[in-house]
Amino acid sequence: MIEIKIPGYEDLSAEYLVLDYNGTLAVDGVLINGVEPALNELAQHLTVHVVTADTFGHARDELKNVNAKLTILGPTDQAEAKRDHVFVLGKENTVSIGNGRNDRLMLEAAALGIALIQAEGASAETCQAADIVCLSILDALALLRKPKRLIATLRG
């Protein structure tokens, strides 16, 4: 668990990290350099879930050395399925990270939602649903590893 007291904002008690794959952890289906060790470090404190449509079909192979639970979704109702995944875990204890339109409900539902604008871009709806917007997955993951950055961004 990661607990962060944020003055003038809700305190965060995170048990789960739920992430999209393509556009978030990967570009064109290939895991972004540095993501594997960063996720494995966070997995010492959080249960990591990757929930994806797996557009390129590489998620299982690319994540084989990452301590994460992988869920591959069907072709319909992906936004709702991602949101429901957060609900099942407990939205009050979940941080979610994504970039696509099908991530917007997941980010909105989580205690902390982080949108990413990387090589694939980001849905404007997803950015609006997020608490924070980052320009790289490594920066987003560092917010959880270095909580003073998160506090500086969200404090009231």
C-alpha positions as CSV (number, residue, x, y, z in Angstrom):
1,M,0.0,0.0,0.0
2,I,1.1,3.6,-0.7
3,E,-0.4,6.2,1.6
4,I,0.1,9.9,0.7
5,K,-1.4,12.8,2.7
6,I,-2.2,15.7,0.3
7,P,-3.0,19.0,2.0
8,G,-6.2,20.5,0.8
9,Y,-7.0,17.4,-1.3
10,E,-8.1,13.9,-0.6
11,D,-5.5,11.6,1.1
12,L,-4.5,8.7,-1.0
13,S,-4.4,5.1,0.3
14,A,-3.6,3.1,-2.8
15,E,-3.5,-0.7,-2.9
16,Y,-4.0,-1.2,-6.7
17,L,-2.6,0.3,-9.9
18,V,-4.7,-0.3,-13.0
19,L,-3.1,0.6,-16.3
20,D,-3.9,0.5,-20.0
21,Y,-1.3,-1.1,-22.2
22,N,-1.1,0.4,-25.8
23,G,-0.4,4.1,-25.7
24,T,0.3,3.9,-22.0
25,L,2.9,1.2,-21.3
26,A,3.7,0.5,-24.9
27,V,4.0,2.2,-28.3
28,D,2.9,0.1,-31.3
29,G,2.6,-2.9,-29.0
30,V,6.2,-2.8,-27.7
31,L,6.8,-2.0,-24.0
32,I,8.4,1.4,-23.5
33,N,12.0,1.2,-22.2
34,G,12.2,1.5,-18.4
35,V,8.6,0.5,-17.8
36,E,9.4,-3.1,-16.7
37,P,11.7,-2.1,-13.8
38,A,9.5,0.8,-12.7
39,L,6.4,-1.4,-12.6
40,N,8.2,-4.2,-10.7
41,E,9.4,-1.7,-8.2
42,L,5.9,-0.4,-7.6
43,A,4.6,-4.0,-7.5
44,Q,6.4,-4.3,-4.1
45,H,3.8,-1.8,-2.7
46,L,0.8,-2.1,-5.1
47,T,-1.0,-4.9,-6.9
48,V,-0.5,-4.0,-10.6
49,H,-3.2,-4.7,-13.1
50,V,-3.0,-4.2,-16.9
51,V,-6.4,-4.1,-18.6
52,T,-6.2,-3.8,-22.4
53,A,-7.9,-4.5,-25.7
54,D,-4.4,-5.6,-26.8
55,T,-4.7,-3.9,-30.2
56,F,-1.3,-5.3,-31.4
57,G,-1.5,-8.7,-29.7
58,H,1.8,-8.3,-27.9
59,A,0.8,-7.5,-24.3
60,R,1.2,-11.0,-22.8
61,D,4.7,-11.5,-24.3
62,E,5.9,-8.0,-23.5
63,L,4.7,-8.2,-19.9
64,K,6.1,-11.7,-19.2
65,N,8.7,-10.3,-16.8
66,V,6.5,-7.8,-15.1
67,N,4.8,-8.6,-11.8
68,A,1.3,-7.7,-13.1
69,K,-2.1,-9.3,-13.6
70,L,-3.1,-9.0,-17.3
71,T,-6.7,-8.8,-18.5
72,I,-7.4,-8.8,-22.2
73,L,-10.8,-7.3,-23.1
74,G,-13.1,-8.2,-25.9
75,P,-13.9,-5.8,-28.8
76,T,-16.9,-4.1,-27.2
77,D,-17.8,-2.1,-24.1
78,Q,-14.1,-1.7,-23.2
79,A,-14.6,1.6,-21.3
80,E,-17.2,0.1,-19.1
81,A,-15.1,-3.1,-18.6
82,K,-12.1,-1.0,-17.5
83,R,-14.3,1.1,-15.1
84,D,-15.9,-2.1,-13.7
85,H,-12.4,-3.5,-13.1
86,V,-11.7,-0.5,-10.9
87,F,-15.0,-0.9,-9.1
88,V,-14.3,-4.6,-8.3
89,L,-10.9,-3.7,-6.8
90,G,-12.3,-0.8,-4.9
91,K,-12.2,2.6,-6.5
92,E,-11.2,4.4,-3.3
93,N,-7.9,2.3,-3.2
94,T,-7.1,2.4,-6.9
95,V,-4.8,4.6,-9.1
96,S,-5.4,4.3,-12.8
97,I,-3.3,5.4,-15.8
98,G,-4.3,5.6,-19.4
99,N,-4.6,7.6,-22.6
100,G,-7.3,6.3,-24.8
101,R,-11.0,7.2,-24.9
102,N,-11.7,3.7,-23.6
103,D,-9.7,4.7,-20.4
104,R,-11.8,7.7,-19.5
105,L,-14.3,6.0,-17.2
106,M,-11.5,4.1,-15.4
107,L,-9.6,7.3,-14.7
108,E,-12.8,9.0,-13.5
109,A,-13.7,6.1,-11.2
110,A,-10.3,5.7,-9.5
111,A,-9.2,7.6,-6.4
112,L,-6.4,9.0,-8.6
113,G,-6.6,9.0,-12.4
114,I,-3.6,9.9,-14.5
115,A,-3.8,10.6,-18.2
116,L,-0.8,10.3,-20.5
117,I,0.0,12.2,-23.7
118,Q,2.7,10.2,-25.4
119,A,3.4,9.0,-29.0
120,E,-0.1,7.8,-29.5
121,G,-1.6,11.0,-28.2
122,A,-4.5,11.2,-25.7
123,S,-8.3,11.5,-25.9
124,A,-9.5,14.9,-24.8
125,E,-12.3,13.2,-22.8
126,T,-9.7,11.1,-21.0
127,C,-7.6,14.1,-20.1
128,Q,-10.7,15.8,-18.7
129,A,-11.5,12.8,-16.6
130,A,-8.0,12.7,-15.1
131,D,-6.7,14.3,-11.9
132,I,-3.3,14.7,-13.4
133,V,-1.9,14.7,-17.0
134,C,1.7,13.5,-17.6
135,L,3.9,13.4,-20.7
136,S,5.4,10.0,-20.0
137,I,4.6,6.8,-18.3
138,L,7.9,7.0,-16.4
139,D,6.9,10.4,-15.0
140,A,3.5,9.1,-14.1
141,L,4.9,6.1,-12.2
142,A,7.5,8.3,-10.5
143,L,4.6,10.3,-8.9
144,L,3.8,7.1,-6.9
145,R,7.5,6.4,-6.1
146,K,8.3,10.0,-5.2
147,P,5.1,11.2,-3.5
148,K,6.3,14.8,-2.9
149,R,5.8,15.3,-6.7
150,L,2.2,14.2,-6.4
151,I,1.6,16.4,-3.4
152,A,3.1,19.4,-5.2
153,T,0.7,18.9,-8.1
154,L,-2.5,18.2,-6.2
155,R,-2.3,20.2,-2.9
156,G,-5.0,22.8,-2.4
